[in-house]
């Protein structure tokens, strides 16, 4: 039996068909955008890790190839310092912020000096190797409360697991014009060569108001007018390289156990 286009049934079939087509198109577009967003997120991560480890990615060099060749990402358990057995793809797509707010995979720090409220049980770190296959640095994420916002960054340590190779801050919401120094190499370069731990293994790196004294291997000059932001950076570093942060993992690295 022929179906009349202007009948009630015909109209309903047309509407349903059009709705299904639009639904499929929207779903397909959403999946495509989701994948593009994921690729962009991975690329940003690779750039920041390479920048922190002081790998040259300027000019015509393909940073993705450099990352794949030189960097080994791993997930570590902060309490045990052990590396989790996961595929590279799983590690790269690990969502650190979601892990930190998941009550089953995080806990409240005993001493929340970084004022982060919740700390994930597992964190992603990056081992960076030179052209000879030797470990050149270990890049670890840090974050903590500044004056107005959570400041996110990466710290790269040299193979002595104490001396800072470089530091990169990639996200914050500090006062515009004042907190901008976090993204300026003129300030972050002051961290190069500084040591995080003292002779007793305690994280003591500090941001010094008025400027660090000559020869102070643990002090970095503060920025005038940004005392609270600098203090937030100091607290973040001291927390993440303390007993509730990477200390156990780094101790195991020194003993070549991971």
C-alpha positions as CSV (number, residue, x, y, z in Angstrom):
1,X,0.0,0.0,0.0
2,X,1.4,3.4,-1.0
3,X,2.2,5.8,1.8
4,X,1.0,9.3,1.3
5,X,3.7,11.9,2.2
6,X,1.2,14.3,3.6
7,X,-0.5,11.7,5.8
8,X,-0.1,11.6,9.6
9,X,1.9,8.3,9.3
10,X,4.0,9.6,6.5
11,X,4.8,12.8,8.5
12,X,5.7,10.8,11.6
13,X,8.0,8.5,9.6
14,X,9.8,11.5,8.1
15,X,10.3,13.2,11.5
16,X,11.6,10.0,13.0
17,X,14.0,9.4,10.1
18,X,15.2,12.9,10.2
19,X,15.7,12.7,14.0
20,X,17.7,9.5,13.7
21,X,19.9,11.0,10.9
22,X,20.6,14.1,13.0
23,X,21.3,12.0,16.0
24,X,23.9,9.9,14.1
25,X,25.5,13.0,12.7
26,X,25.8,14.6,16.1
27,X,27.2,11.5,17.7
28,X,29.7,11.1,14.9
29,X,30.8,14.7,15.2
30,X,31.1,14.5,19.0
31,X,33.3,11.4,18.7
32,X,35.5,13.1,16.2
33,X,35.9,16.3,18.3
34,X,36.5,14.1,21.4
35,X,39.4,12.4,19.6
36,X,40.8,15.7,18.4
37,X,40.6,17.1,21.9
38,X,42.4,14.0,23.2
39,X,45.2,14.3,20.6
40,X,45.6,18.0,21.5
41,X,45.8,17.2,25.2
42,X,48.5,14.5,24.5
43,X,50.5,17.0,22.4
44,X,50.4,19.7,25.1
45,X,51.6,17.1,27.7
46,X,54.5,16.0,25.4
47,X,55.6,19.6,24.9
48,X,55.5,20.5,28.6
49,X,57.4,17.4,29.6
50,X,60.1,18.0,26.9
51,X,60.3,21.7,27.9
52,X,60.7,20.7,31.6
53,X,63.5,18.2,30.7
54,X,65.3,20.9,28.7
55,X,65.0,19.0,25.4
56,X,65.2,21.3,22.4
57,X,61.9,21.1,20.4
58,X,62.4,24.4,18.5
59,X,62.7,24.7,14.7
60,X,61.8,21.8,12.4
61,X,62.1,19.1,15.0
62,X,59.1,16.8,15.5
63,X,58.4,16.9,19.2
64,X,56.1,13.8,19.0
65,X,59.0,11.7,17.5
66,X,61.4,13.1,20.1
67,X,58.9,12.2,22.9
68,X,58.3,8.7,21.7
69,X,62.0,8.0,21.4
70,X,63.3,9.7,24.5
71,X,60.5,9.6,27.1
72,X,59.1,6.7,29.1
73,X,55.8,7.6,30.9
74,X,55.0,5.5,34.0
75,X,52.3,5.5,36.7
76,X,53.7,5.2,40.2
77,X,52.0,4.5,43.5
78,X,53.1,7.3,45.8
79,X,52.9,5.3,49.0
80,X,55.0,2.4,47.8
81,X,57.0,4.1,45.2
82,X,56.4,1.2,42.8
83,X,55.7,1.5,39.1
84,X,52.3,0.2,38.0
85,X,52.2,-2.3,35.1
86,X,50.2,-0.5,32.5
87,X,50.4,-0.1,28.7
88,X,51.9,3.2,27.3
89,X,48.6,4.3,25.9
90,X,46.9,3.8,29.3
91,X,49.6,5.9,31.0
92,X,49.4,8.7,28.4
93,X,45.6,8.9,28.8
94,X,45.7,8.8,32.6
95,X,43.6,11.6,34.1
96,X,45.4,12.9,37.1
97,X,42.8,15.4,38.1
98,X,40.0,12.9,38.1
99,X,42.1,10.5,40.1
100,X,42.7,13.2,42.7
101,X,39.0,13.7,43.3
102,X,38.0,10.0,43.1
103,X,37.5,9.0,46.8
104,X,38.4,5.4,45.9
105,X,41.7,6.4,44.4
106,X,42.8,9.3,46.6
107,X,43.0,10.5,50.1
108,X,43.3,13.7,52.2
109,X,47.0,14.5,52.9
110,X,48.1,14.3,56.5
111,X,49.9,17.6,56.1
112,X,48.2,19.5,53.3
113,X,50.8,22.2,53.0
114,X,50.1,22.6,49.3
115,X,46.4,23.1,50.1
116,X,45.2,20.6,47.5
117,X,42.6,18.9,49.8
118,X,43.0,15.6,48.1
119,X,46.0,13.6,46.7
120,X,45.7,10.8,44.2
121,X,47.2,7.5,45.2
122,X,48.8,7.2,41.8
123,X,50.6,9.8,39.7
124,X,52.2,9.9,36.3
125,X,55.9,10.7,36.0
126,X,58.3,10.7,33.0
127,X,61.7,9.2,32.7
128,X,63.7,11.0,30.0
129,X,66.7,9.4,28.3
130,X,69.5,10.9,26.2
131,X,70.7,9.6,22.8
132,X,72.9,7.0,24.5
133,X,70.0,5.6,26.4
134,X,71.1,6.9,29.7
135,X,68.6,8.5,32.1
136,X,69.0,12.3,31.8
137,X,66.1,13.5,34.0
138,X,62.9,12.6,35.7
139,X,59.9,14.9,35.2
140,X,57.2,15.0,37.9
141,X,54.0,17.0,38.1
142,X,53.4,19.4,41.0
143,X,50.4,21.6,41.8
144,X,49.2,23.6,44.8
145,X,47.3,26.7,45.9
146,X,48.7,30.1,45.0
147,X,47.0,33.3,45.9
148,X,43.8,32.8,43.9
149,X,44.2,29.6,42.1
150,X,45.8,26.1,41.8
151,X,49.1,26.4,40.1
152,X,50.1,23.4,37.9
153,X,53.6,22.6,36.7
154,X,56.3,20.1,36.0
155,X,59.7,19.8,37.8
156,X,62.6,17.9,36.1
157,X,65.3,16.5,38.3
158,X,68.8,15.5,37.1
159,X,70.0,11.9,37.7
160,X,71.1,12.7,41.2
161,X,67.4,13.1,41.9
162,X,68.0,16.3,43.8
163,X,69.2,19.0,41.4
164,X,66.6,20.8,39.3
165,X,67.1,20.6,35.5
166,X,64.2,22.9,34.8
167,X,60.7,23.9,35.9
168,X,57.6,24.7,33.8
169,X,54.3,26.1,35.0
170,X,51.5,25.6,32.4
171,X,48.3,26.6,34.1
172,X,47.2,29.0,36.8
173,X,44.6,31.8,37.5
174,X,46.8,34.2,39.5
175,X,46.4,38.0,39.2
176,X,47.0,39.0,35.6
177,X,50.1,41.1,35.2
178,X,51.5,40.0,38.6
179,X,51.3,36.2,38.3
180,X,52.6,36.2,34.7
181,X,56.1,35.7,36.0
182,X,55.2,32.0,36.5
183,X,55.4,31.6,32.7
184,X,58.6,33.7,32.2
185,X,61.9,31.9,31.7
186,X,63.6,34.9,33.3
187,X,62.2,33.6,36.6
188,X,61.9,29.9,36.1
189,X,65.6,29.8,35.0
190,X,66.5,30.7,38.5
191,X,65.5,27.2,39.6
192,X,68.1,25.6,37.4
193,X,70.8,24.0,39.4
194,X,69.0,24.5,42.7
195,X,68.7,21.5,45.0
196,X,65.4,20.4,46.5
197,X,66.7,18.3,49.4
198,X,69.1,19.0,52.2
199,X,71.7,16.6,53.5
200,X,69.0,14.9,55.7
201,X,66.7,14.2,52.7
202,X,64.2,16.9,53.6
203,X,62.6,19.0,50.9
204,X,63.8,22.6,51.8
205,X,63.8,24.5,48.5
206,X,62.4,28.0,49.2
207,X,61.3,31.2,47.5
208,X,63.3,34.0,49.3
209,X,61.7,37.4,49.7
210,X,64.3,40.0,49.0
211,X,66.4,37.5,47.0
212,X,68.4,34.4,47.8
213,X,72.0,34.9,49.2
214,X,74.9,34.1,46.9
215,X,75.7,30.4,47.1
216,X,72.3,29.4,48.5
217,X,71.7,26.2,46.7
218,X,68.2,25.9,48.0
219,X,67.0,29.5,47.6
220,X,65.2,31.1,44.6
221,X,64.6,34.8,44.3
222,X,61.0,35.9,45.1
223,X,59.1,38.3,42.8
224,X,58.2,41.7,44.4
225,X,54.4,42.0,44.8
226,X,53.8,38.3,44.4
227,X,54.6,37.0,47.8
228,X,51.6,34.6,48.1
229,X,52.0,33.2,44.6
230,X,55.7,32.5,45.3
231,X,54.9,31.0,48.7
232,X,52.4,28.7,46.9
233,X,55.1,27.5,44.6
234,X,57.4,26.8,47.5
235,X,54.7,24.9,49.4
236,X,53.8,22.8,46.4
237,X,57.4,21.8,45.8
238,X,58.0,21.0,49.4
239,X,54.8,18.9,49.6
240,X,55.3,17.0,46.4
241,X,58.9,16.1,47.2
242,X,58.1,15.2,50.7
243,X,57.0,11.9,52.3
244,X,53.4,12.2,50.8
245,X,54.8,13.0,47.4
246,X,57.7,11.6,45.4
247,X,60.1,11.0,48.2
248,X,59.6,7.2,48.4
249,X,59.7,6.9,44.6
250,X,63.0,8.9,44.3
251,X,64.6,6.9,47.1
252,X,63.8,3.7,45.2
253,X,65.3,5.3,42.1
254,X,68.5,6.0,43.9
255,X,68.6,2.4,45.0
256,X,67.8,1.4,41.4
257,X,64.8,-0.6,42.5
258,X,62.3,0.9,40.0
